[in-house]
């Protein structure tokens, strides 16, 4: 299961992306181990005028 959200930083289109994920590996049968996995991710996406080449010197 994963849940995420993208929050705008400015009018240029840059975003702050946050994501949470939960999962399980393994099983309890035959004396094995099941592990619960939690993951949190933070991503900054640059867009807009940051990488546009200038028309004038």
CHARMM internal coordinates of N, CA and C (Angstrom, degrees):
IC EDIT
DIST 1 N 1 CA 1.4335
DIST 1 CA 1 C 1.5239
ANGL 1 N 1 CA 1 C 107.49
DIST 1 C 2 N 1.3085
ANGL 1 CA 1 C 2 N 116.49
DIHE 1 N 1 CA 1 C 2 N 133.62
DIST 2 N 2 CA 1.4639
ANGL 1 C 2 N 2 CA 122.11
DIHE 1 CA 1 C 2 N 2 CA 178.74
DIST 2 CA 2 C 1.5219
ANGL 2 N 2 CA 2 C 109.91
DIHE 1 C 2 N 2 CA 2 C -133.86
DIST 2 C 3 N 1.3335
ANGL 2 CA 2 C 3 N 115.31
DIHE 2 N 2 CA 2 C 3 N 144.11
DIST 3 N 3 CA 1.4636
ANGL 2 C 3 N 3 CA 122.18
DIHE 2 CA 2 C 3 N 3 CA 177.05
DIST 3 CA 3 C 1.5232
ANGL 3 N 3 CA 3 C 107.30
DIHE 2 C 3 N 3 CA 3 C -136.08
DIST 3 C 4 N 1.3256
ANGL 3 CA 3 C 4 N 116.44
DIHE 3 N 3 CA 3 C 4 N 134.61
DIST 4 N 4 CA 1.4570
ANGL 3 C 4 N 4 CA 119.13
DIHE 3 CA 3 C 4 N 4 CA -179.81
DIST 4 CA 4 C 1.5099
ANGL 4 N 4 CA 4 C 111.95
DIHE 3 C 4 N 4 CA 4 C -145.82
DIST 4 C 5 N 1.3327
ANGL 4 CA 4 C 5 N 114.56
DIHE 4 N 4 CA 4 C 5 N 161.46
DIST 5 N 5 CA 1.4589
ANGL 4 C 5 N 5 CA 120.94
DIHE 4 CA 4 C 5 N 5 CA 178.32
DIST 5 CA 5 C 1.5293
ANGL 5 N 5 CA 5 C 108.34
DIHE 4 C 5 N 5 CA 5 C -147.79
DIST 5 C 6 N 1.3409
ANGL 5 CA 5 C 6 N 116.01
DIHE 5 N 5 CA 5 C 6 N 143.25
DIST 6 N 6 CA 1.4569
ANGL 5 C 6 N 6 CA 122.22
DIHE 5 CA 5 C 6 N 6 CA 175.62
DIST 6 CA 6 C 1.5137
ANGL 6 N 6 CA 6 C 109.66
DIHE 5 C 6 N 6 CA 6 C -113.94
DIST 6 C 7 N 1.3200
ANGL 6 CA 6 C 7 N 116.88
DIHE 6 N 6 CA 6 C 7 N 122.94
DIST 7 N 7 CA 1.4614
ANGL 6 C 7 N 7 CA 121.98
DIHE 6 CA 6 C 7 N 7 CA -178.14
DIST 7 CA 7 C 1.5203
ANGL 7 N 7 CA 7 C 110.00
DIHE 6 C 7 N 7 CA 7 C -108.06
DIST 7 C 8 N 1.3476
ANGL 7 CA 7 C 8 N 118.34
DIHE 7 N 7 CA 7 C 8 N 125.90
DIST 8 N 8 CA 1.4690
ANGL 7 C 8 N 8 CA 119.97
DIHE 7 CA 7 C 8 N 8 CA 179.49
DIST 8 CA 8 C 1.5294
ANGL 8 N 8 CA 8 C 110.61
DIHE 7 C 8 N 8 CA 8 C -68.32
DIST 8 C 9 N 1.3315
ANGL 8 CA 8 C 9 N 115.80
DIHE 8 N 8 CA 8 C 9 N 138.35
DIST 9 N 9 CA 1.4629
ANGL 8 C 9 N 9 CA 121.66
DIHE 8 CA 8 C 9 N 9 CA 179.84
DIST 9 CA 9 C 1.5296
ANGL 9 N 9 CA 9 C 110.66
DIHE 8 C 9 N 9 CA 9 C -94.51
DIST 9 C 10 N 1.3201
ANGL 9 CA 9 C 10 N 116.89
DIHE 9 N 9 CA 9 C 10 N -43.74
DIST 10 N 10 CA 1.4622
ANGL 9 C 10 N 10 CA 121.27
DIHE 9 CA 9 C 10 N 10 CA -179.56
DIST 10 CA 10 C 1.5187
ANGL 10 N 10 CA 10 C 108.99
DIHE 9 C 10 N 10 CA 10 C -149.75
DIST 10 C 11 N 1.3186
ANGL 10 CA 10 C 11 N 116.57
DIHE 10 N 10 CA 10 C 11 N -178.75
DIST 11 N 11 CA 1.4642
ANGL 10 C 11 N 11 CA 120.78
DIHE 10 CA 10 C 11 N 11 CA 179.97
DIST 11 CA 11 C 1.5246
ANGL 11 N 11 CA 11 C 112.59
DIHE 10 C 11 N 11 CA 11 C -73.49
DIST 11 C 12 N 1.3224
ANGL 11 CA 11 C 12 N 118.16
DIHE 11 N 11 CA 11 C 12 N -10.77
DIST 12 N 12 CA 1.4643
ANGL 11 C 12 N 12 CA 121.32
DIHE 11 CA 11 C 12 N 12 CA -177.98
DIST 12 CA 12 C 1.5205
ANGL 12 N 12 CA 12 C 112.24
DIHE 11 C 12 N 12 CA 12 C -74.45
DIST 12 C 13 N 1.3248
ANGL 12 CA 12 C 13 N 119.33
DIHE 12 N 12 CA 12 C 13 N -11.26
DIST 13 N 13 CA 1.4565
ANGL 12 C 13 N 13 CA 121.85
DIHE 12 CA 12 C 13 N 13 CA 178.82
DIST 13 CA 13 C 1.5164
ANGL 13 N 13 CA 13 C 113.47
DIHE 12 C 13 N 13 CA 13 C 104.18
DIST 13 C 14 N 1.3287
ANGL 13 CA 13 C 14 N 119.42
DIHE 13 N 13 CA 13 C 14 N -1.55
DIST 14 N 14 CA 1.4669
ANGL 13 C 14 N 14 CA 121.98
DIHE 13 CA 13 C 14 N 14 CA 177.81
DIST 14 CA 14 C 1.5226
ANGL 14 N 14 CA 14 C 109.38
DIHE 13 C 14 N 14 CA 14 C -68.12
DIST 14 C 15 N 1.3476
ANGL 14 CA 14 C 15 N 115.97
DIHE 14 N 14 CA 14 C 15 N 146.13
DIST 15 N 15 CA 1.4574
ANGL 14 C 15 N 15 CA 120.54
DIHE 14 CA 14 C 15 N 15 CA -176.68
DIST 15 CA 15 C 1.5225
ANGL 15 N 15 CA 15 C 111.45
DIHE 14 C 15 N 15 CA 15 C -136.59
DIST 15 C 16 N 1.3300
ANGL 15 CA 15 C 16 N 115.32
DIHE 15 N 15 CA 15 C 16 N 150.95
DIST 16 N 16 CA 1.4535
ANGL 15 C 16 N 16 CA 123.54
DIHE 15 CA 15 C 16 N 16 CA 170.25
DIST 16 CA 16 C 1.5208
ANGL 16 N 16 CA 16 C 106.10
DIHE 15 C 16 N 16 CA 16 C -107.02
DIST 16 C 17 N 1.3340
ANGL 16 CA 16 C 17 N 117.30
DIHE 16 N 16 CA 16 C 17 N 116.12
DIST 17 N 17 CA 1.4579
ANGL 16 C 17 N 17 CA 122.65
DIHE 16 CA 16 C 17 N 17 CA -176.94
DIST 17 CA 17 C 1.5227
ANGL 17 N 17 CA 17 C 110.04
DIHE 16 C 17 N 17 CA 17 C -105.19
DIST 17 C 18 N 1.3294
ANGL 17 CA 17 C 18 N 117.20
DIHE 17 N 17 CA 17 C 18 N 129.64
DIST 18 N 18 CA 1.4582
ANGL 17 C 18 N 18 CA 123.64
DIHE 17 CA 17 C 18 N 18 CA 177.76
DIST 18 CA 18 C 1.5213
ANGL 18 N 18 CA 18 C 108.40
DIHE 17 C 18 N 18 CA 18 C -119.98
DIST 18 C 19 N 1.3526
ANGL 18 CA 18 C 19 N 117.33
DIHE 18 N 18 CA 18 C 19 N 136.62
DIST 19 N 19 CA 1.4470
ANGL 18 C 19 N 19 CA 121.18
DIHE 18 CA 18 C 19 N 19 CA -178.45
DIST 19 CA 19 C 1.5234
ANGL 19 N 19 CA 19 C 110.10
DIHE 18 C 19 N 19 CA 19 C -141.83
DIST 19 C 20 N 1.3398
ANGL 19 CA 19 C 20 N 116.41
DIHE 19 N 19 CA 19 C 20 N 136.98
DIST 20 N 20 CA 1.4590
ANGL 19 C 20 N 20 CA 123.23
DIHE 19 CA 19 C 20 N 20 CA 174.60
DIST 20 CA 20 C 1.5206
ANGL 20 N 20 CA 20 C 107.78
DIHE 19 C 20 N 20 CA 20 C -122.60
DIST 20 C 21 N 1.3230
ANGL 20 CA 20 C 21 N 116.66
DIHE 20 N 20 CA 20 C 21 N 137.06
DIST 21 N 21 CA 1.4562
ANGL 20 C 21 N 21 CA 121.65
DIHE 20 CA 20 C 21 N 21 CA -178.92
DIST 21 CA 21 C 1.5210
ANGL 21 N 21 CA 21 C 109.77
DIHE 20 C 21 N 21 CA 21 C -135.27
DIST 21 C 22 N 1.3356
ANGL 21 CA 21 C 22 N 116.04
DIHE 21 N 21 CA 21 C 22 N 142.39
DIST 22 N 22 CA 1.4667
ANGL 21 C 22 N 22 CA 122.93
DIHE 21 CA 21 C 22 N 22 CA 177.62
DIST 22 CA 22 C 1.5156
ANGL 22 N 22 CA 22 C 108.72
DIHE 21 C 22 N 22 CA 22 C -132.12
DIST 22 C 23 N 1.3344
ANGL 22 CA 22 C 23 N 116.44
DIHE 22 N 22 CA 22 C 23 N 138.47
DIST 23 N 23 CA 1.4561
ANGL 22 C 23 N 23 CA 120.77
DIHE 22 CA 22 C 23 N 23 CA 177.98
DIST 23 CA 23 C 1.5123
ANGL 23 N 23 CA 23 C 111.18
DIHE 22 C 23 N 23 CA 23 C -157.04
DIST 23 C 24 N 1.3365
ANGL 23 CA 23 C 24 N 115.87
DIHE 23 N 23 CA 23 C 24 N 171.93
DIST 24 N 24 CA 1.4637
ANGL 23 C 24 N 24 CA 122.37
DIHE 23 CA 23 C 24 N 24 CA 178.88
DIST 24 CA 24 C 1.5251
ANGL 24 N 24 CA 24 C 109.17
DIHE 23 C 24 N 24 CA 24 C -131.46
DIST 24 C 25 N 1.3323
ANGL 24 CA 24 C 25 N 115.77
DIHE 24 N 24 CA 24 C 25 N 143.48
DIST 25 N 25 CA 1.4592
ANGL 24 C 25 N 25 CA 123.24
DIHE 24 CA 24 C 25 N 25 CA 174.18
DIST 25 CA 25 C 1.5110
ANGL 25 N 25 CA 25 C 108.83
DIHE 24 C 25 N 25 CA 25 C -124.41
DIST 25 C 26 N 1.3139
ANGL 25 CA 25 C 26 N 116.75
DIHE 25 N 25 CA 25 C 26 N 146.04
DIST 26 N 26 CA 1.4588
ANGL 25 C 26 N 26 CA 121.16
DIHE 25 CA 25 C 26 N 26 CA 175.66
DIST 26 CA 26 C 1.5144
ANGL 26 N 26 CA 26 C 112.68
DIHE 25 C 26 N 26 CA 26 C 85.94
DIST 26 C 27 N 1.3488
ANGL 26 CA 26 C 27 N 114.25
DIHE 26 N 26 CA 26 C 27 N -175.49
DIST 27 N 27 CA 1.4584
ANGL 26 C 27 N 27 CA 121.89
DIHE 26 CA 26 C 27 N 27 CA 179.65
DIST 27 CA 27 C 1.5156
ANGL 27 N 27 CA 27 C 109.40
DIHE 26 C 27 N 27 CA 27 C -150.67
DIST 27 C 28 N 1.3134
ANGL 27 CA 27 C 28 N 116.28
DIHE 27 N 27 CA 27 C 28 N 164.56
DIST 28 N 28 CA 1.4622
ANGL 27 C 28 N 28 CA 120.78
DIHE 27 CA 27 C 28 N 28 CA -177.16
DIST 28 CA 28 C 1.5240
ANGL 28 N 28 CA 28 C 112.84
DIHE 27 C 28 N 28 CA 28 C -92.87
DIST 28 C 29 N 1.3156
ANGL 28 CA 28 C 29 N 119.47
DIHE 28 N 28 CA 28 C 29 N -6.32
DIST 29 N 29 CA 1.4668
ANGL 28 C 29 N 29 CA 122.74
DIHE 28 CA 28 C 29 N 29 CA -178.99
DIST 29 CA 29 C 1.5323
ANGL 29 N 29 CA 29 C 111.18
DIHE 28 C 29 N 29 CA 29 C -69.41
DIST 29 C 30 N 1.3150
ANGL 29 CA 29 C 30 N 117.37
DIHE 29 N 29 CA 29 C 30 N 146.88
DIST 30 N 30 CA 1.4736
ANGL 29 C 30 N 30 CA 124.40
DIHE 29 CA 29 C 30 N 30 CA 175.78
DIST 30 CA 30 C 1.5291
ANGL 30 N 30 CA 30 C 112.72
DIHE 29 C 30 N 30 CA 30 C 59.81
DIST 30 C 31 N 1.3201
ANGL 30 CA 30 C 31 N 117.77
DIHE 30 N 30 CA 30 C 31 N 31.70
DIST 31 N 31 CA 1.4642
ANGL 30 C 31 N 31 CA 121.11
DIHE 30 CA 30 C 31 N 31 CA 176.14
DIST 31 CA 31 C 1.5147
ANGL 31 N 31 CA 31 C 114.86
DIHE 30 C 31 N 31 CA 31 C 73.71
DIST 31 C 32 N 1.3161
ANGL 31 CA 31 C 32 N 117.95
DIHE 31 N 31 CA 31 C 32 N 16.24
DIST 32 N 32 CA 1.4636
ANGL 31 C 32 N 32 CA 120.90
DIHE 31 CA 31 C 32 N 32 CA 178.71
DIST 32 CA 32 C 1.5257
ANGL 32 N 32 CA 32 C 110.61
DIHE 31 C 32 N 32 CA 32 C -81.78
DIST 32 C 33 N 1.3145
ANGL 32 CA 32 C 33 N 116.36
DIHE 32 N 32 CA 32 C 33 N 173.00
DIST 33 N 33 CA 1.4668
ANGL 32 C 33 N 33 CA 122.79
DIHE 32 CA 32 C 33 N 33 CA -176.21
DIST 33 CA 33 C 1.5255
ANGL 33 N 33 CA 33 C 109.46
DIHE 32 C 33 N 33 CA 33 C -111.40
DIST 33 C 34 N 1.3325
ANGL 33 CA 33 C 34 N 115.80
DIHE 33 N 33 CA 33 C 34 N 138.45
DIST 34 N 34 CA 1.4599
ANGL 33 C 34 N 34 CA 121.50
DIHE 33 CA 33 C 34 N 34 CA 172.44
DIST 34 CA 34 C 1.5214
ANGL 34 N 34 CA 34 C 107.51
DIHE 33 C 34 N 34 CA 34 C -105.95
DIST 34 C 35 N 1.3334
ANGL 34 CA 34 C 35 N 117.24
DIHE 34 N 34 CA 34 C 35 N 132.89
DIST 35 N 35 CA 1.4626
ANGL 34 C 35 N 35 CA 120.68
DIHE 34 CA 34 C 35 N 35 CA 178.14
DIST 35 CA 35 C 1.5243
ANGL 35 N 35 CA 35 C 110.16
DIHE 34 C 35 N 35 CA 35 C -116.31
DIST 35 C 36 N 1.3220
ANGL 35 CA 35 C 36 N 115.37
DIHE 35 N 35 CA 35 C 36 N 139.39
DIST 36 N 36 CA 1.4584
ANGL 35 C 36 N 36 CA 122.51
DIHE 35 CA 35 C 36 N 36 CA 175.21
DIST 36 CA 36 C 1.5278
ANGL 36 N 36 CA 36 C 107.92
DIHE 35 C 36 N 36 CA 36 C -97.07
DIST 36 C 37 N 1.3324
ANGL 36 CA 36 C 37 N 116.04
DIHE 36 N 36 CA 36 C 37 N 132.88
DIST 37 N 37 CA 1.4564
ANGL 36 C 37 N 37 CA 121.36
DIHE 36 CA 36 C 37 N 37 CA -175.96
DIST 37 CA 37 C 1.5259
ANGL 37 N 37 CA 37 C 109.36
DIHE 36 C 37 N 37 CA 37 C -116.76
DIST 37 C 38 N 1.3348
ANGL 37 CA 37 C 38 N 116.91
DIHE 37 N 37 CA 37 C 38 N 123.78
DIST 38 N 38 CA 1.4628
ANGL 37 C 38 N 38 CA 123.75
DIHE 37 CA 37 C 38 N 38 CA 174.90
DIST 38 CA 38 C 1.5233
ANGL 38 N 38 CA 38 C 107.32
DIHE 37 C 38 N 38 CA 38 C -115.88
DIST 38 C 39 N 1.3239
ANGL 38 CA 38 C 39 N 116.42
DIHE 38 N 38 CA 38 C 39 N 135.06
DIST 39 N 39 CA 1.4547
ANGL 38 C 39 N 39 CA 120.81
DIHE 38 CA 38 C 39 N 39 CA -178.40
DIST 39 CA 39 C 1.5312
ANGL 39 N 39 CA 39 C 109.20
DIHE 38 C 39 N 39 CA 39 C -136.92
DIST 39 C 40 N 1.3308
ANGL 39 CA 39 C 40 N 116.45
DIHE 39 N 39 CA 39 C 40 N 135.41
DIST 40 N 40 CA 1.4605
ANGL 39 C 40 N 40 CA 122.63
DIHE 39 CA 39 C 40 N 40 CA 176.72
DIST 40 CA 40 C 1.5231
ANGL 40 N 40 CA 40 C 108.00
DIHE 39 C 40 N 40 CA 40 C -124.47
DIST 40 C 41 N 1.3228
ANGL 40 CA 40 C 41 N 116.89
DIHE 40 N 40 CA 40 C 41 N 130.40
DIST 41 N 41 CA 1.4530
ANGL 40 C 41 N 41 CA 121.34
DIHE 40 CA 40 C 41 N 41 CA -177.66
DIST 41 CA 41 C 1.5215
ANGL 41 N 41 CA 41 C 110.10
DIHE 40 C 41 N 41 CA 41 C -127.87
DIST 41 C 42 N 1.3405
ANGL 41 CA 41 C 42 N 116.65
DIHE 41 N 41 CA 41 C 42 N 136.92
DIST 42 N 42 CA 1.4613
ANGL 41 C 42 N 42 CA 123.36
DIHE 41 CA 41 C 42 N 42 CA 175.65
DIST 42 CA 42 C 1.5234
ANGL 42 N 42 CA 42 C 107.06
DIHE 41 C 42 N 42 CA 42 C -123.74
DIST 42 C 43 N 1.3365
ANGL 42 CA 42 C 43 N 116.75
DIHE 42 N 42 CA 42 C 43 N 128.97
DIST 43 N 43 CA 1.4529
ANGL 42 C 43 N 43 CA 122.14
DIHE 42 CA 42 C 43 N 43 CA -175.40
DIST 43 CA 43 C 1.5232
ANGL 43 N 43 CA 43 C 108.78
DIHE 42 C 43 N 43 CA 43 C -134.87
DIST 43 C 44 N 1.3203
ANGL 43 CA 43 C 44 N 116.65
DIHE 43 N 43 CA 43 C 44 N 136.72
DIST 44 N 44 CA 1.4607
ANGL 43 C 44 N 44 CA 122.17
DIHE 43 CA 43 C 44 N 44 CA 176.49
DIST 44 CA 44 C 1.5159
ANGL 44 N 44 CA 44 C 107.89
DIHE 43 C 44 N 44 CA 44 C -113.12
DIST 44 C 45 N 1.3199
ANGL 44 CA 44 C 45 N 117.84
DIHE 44 N 44 CA 44 C 45 N 118.05
DIST 45 N 45 CA 1.4587
ANGL 44 C 45 N 45 CA 123.10
DIHE 44 CA 44 C 45 N 45 CA -176.89
DIST 45 CA 45 C 1.5288
ANGL 45 N 45 CA 45 C 109.89
DIHE 44 C 45 N 45 CA 45 C -106.77
DIST 45 C 46 N 1.3330
ANGL 45 CA 45 C 46 N 116.79
DIHE 45 N 45 CA 45 C 46 N 117.75
DIST 46 N 46 CA 1.4651
ANGL 45 C 46 N 46 CA 121.76
DIHE 45 CA 45 C 46 N 46 CA 179.09
DIST 46 CA 46 C 1.5255
ANGL 46 N 46 CA 46 C 109.72
DIHE 45 C 46 N 46 CA 46 C -92.08
DIST 46 C 47 N 1.3111
ANGL 46 CA 46 C 47 N 116.79
DIHE 46 N 46 CA 46 C 47 N 133.53
DIST 47 N 47 CA 1.4555
ANGL 46 C 47 N 47 CA 121.32
DIHE 46 CA 46 C 47 N 47 CA 179.90
DIST 47 CA 47 C 1.5224
ANGL 47 N 47 CA 47 C 108.23
DIHE 46 C 47 N 47 CA 47 C -150.17
DIST 47 C 48 N 1.2887
ANGL 47 CA 47 C 48 N 117.07
DIHE 47 N 47 CA 47 C 48 N 168.31
DIST 48 N 48 CA 1.4642
ANGL 47 C 48 N 48 CA 120.98
DIHE 47 CA 47 C 48 N 48 CA 175.10
DIST 48 CA 48 C 1.5076
ANGL 48 N 48 CA 48 C 112.47
DIHE 47 C 48 N 48 CA 48 C 93.84
DIST 48 C 49 N 1.3360
ANGL 48 CA 48 C 49 N 117.25
DIHE 48 N 48 CA 48 C 49 N -132.43
DIST 49 N 49 CA 1.4688
ANGL 48 C 49 N 49 CA 122.11
DIHE 48 CA 48 C 49 N 49 CA -172.30
DIST 49 CA 49 C 1.5260
ANGL 49 N 49 CA 49 C 113.37
DIHE 48 C 49 N 49 CA 49 C -80.38
DIST 49 C 50 N 1.3168
ANGL 49 CA 49 C 50 N 119.17
DIHE 49 N 49 CA 49 C 50 N -2.58
DIST 50 N 50 CA 1.4637
ANGL 49 C 50 N 50 CA 121.29
DIHE 49 CA 49 C 50 N 50 CA -177.63
DIST 50 CA 50 C 1.5300
ANGL 50 N 50 CA 50 C 112.25
DIHE 49 C 50 N 50 CA 50 C -59.50
DIST 50 C 51 N 1.3329
ANGL 50 CA 50 C 51 N 118.35
DIHE 50 N 50 CA 50 C 51 N -39.40
DIST 51 N 51 CA 1.4624
ANGL 50 C 51 N 51 CA 121.39
DIHE 50 CA 50 C 51 N 51 CA -172.26
DIST 51 CA 51 C 1.5265
ANGL 51 N 51 CA 51 C 112.94
DIHE 50 C 51 N 51 CA 51 C -118.37
DIST 51 C 52 N 1.3258
ANGL 51 CA 51 C 52 N 118.01
DIHE 51 N 51 CA 51 C 52 N 23.10
DIST 52 N 52 CA 1.4433
ANGL 51 C 52 N 52 CA 121.94
DIHE 51 CA 51 C 52 N 52 CA 178.64
DIST 52 CA 52 C 1.5275
ANGL 52 N 52 CA 52 C 108.88
DIHE 51 C 52 N 52 CA 52 C -91.59
DIST 52 C 53 N 1.3428
ANGL 52 CA 52 C 53 N 115.81
DIHE 52 N 52 CA 52 C 53 N 129.62
DIST 53 N 53 CA 1.4638
ANGL 52 C 53 N 53 CA 120.13
DIHE 52 CA 52 C 53 N 53 CA 179.28
DIST 53 CA 53 C 1.5140
ANGL 53 N 53 CA 53 C 110.94
DIHE 52 C 53 N 53 CA 53 C -70.20
DIST 53 C 54 N 1.3138
ANGL 53 CA 53 C 54 N 116.87
DIHE 53 N 53 CA 53 C 54 N 137.04
DIST 54 N 54 CA 1.4582
ANGL 53 C 54 N 54 CA 122.57
DIHE 53 CA 53 C 54 N 54 CA -179.09
DIST 54 CA 54 C 1.5334
ANGL 54 N 54 CA 54 C 110.18
DIHE 53 C 54 N 54 CA 54 C -69.50
DIST 54 C 55 N 1.3384
ANGL 54 CA 54 C 55 N 117.01
DIHE 54 N 54 CA 54 C 55 N 140.47
DIST 55 N 55 CA 1.4665
ANGL 54 C 55 N 55 CA 121.45
DIHE 54 CA 54 C 55 N 55 CA 179.22
DIST 55 CA 55 C 1.5191
ANGL 55 N 55 CA 55 C 111.49
DIHE 54 C 55 N 55 CA 55 C -80.58
DIST 55 C 56 N 1.3485
ANGL 55 CA 55 C 56 N 117.47
DIHE 55 N 55 CA 55 C 56 N -23.41
DIST 56 N 56 CA 1.4620
ANGL 55 C 56 N 56 CA 121.63
DIHE 55 CA 55 C 56 N 56 CA -176.60
DIST 56 CA 56 C 1.5266
ANGL 56 N 56 CA 56 C 109.83
DIHE 55 C 56 N 56 CA 56 C -121.67
DIST 56 C 57 N 1.3247
ANGL 56 CA 56 C 57 N 115.96
DIHE 56 N 56 CA 56 C 57 N 147.50
DIST 57 N 57 CA 1.4715
ANGL 56 C 57 N 57 CA 120.42
DIHE 56 CA 56 C 57 N 57 CA 177.47
DIST 57 CA 57 C 1.4935
ANGL 57 N 57 CA 57 C 111.63
DIHE 56 C 57 N 57 CA 57 C -90.31
END
COOR INIT
IC SEED 1 N 1 CA 1 C
IC BUILD
